[in-house]
Amino acid sequence: MNKQELRNNYENACNAYVKELEKMWELGEDSGWWAGNAVGEVYCFLDTETLRMDEIITCVEENVSIGEYFKWSEYNTFAYEFNQNTINLKSWLMGCPRLSEKEISNLKKLKQDLDDAIKSYKEKF
């Protein structure tokens, strides 16, 4: 098999995984696109969401619901914003350690208190 045939097979497999994910999550066919037209790298959908190919495969093979995907995605957004460890999808699905809802709420409150204090300080000058 030559390199072009290998590449075509890879791209066909990647696109098949995306079609299955779109079906699973009821996104509608062709609801997204490959970033930079680089099939098999990063898939963009719902205008703001992205998945790497390994995450697409995990979602399909582990039958991850769109709701569970969003829980993972939102947690990682929070973790990044609050300088906490982000979690890869496979580890998330295996139940790796993560902050509780109470811990998340406490950190958000502390951040809000800090933001309020900074705003108050600025208003004095």
Secondary structure, DSSP 8 states (H G I E B T S, - for coil): --HHHHHHHHHHHHHHHHHHHHHHTT--TT-EEEGGG-TTSEEEETTTEEEEHHHHHHHHHTT--HHHHHHHHHHHHHHHHTT-----HHHHHTT-----HHHHHHHHHHHHHHHHHHHHHHHT-
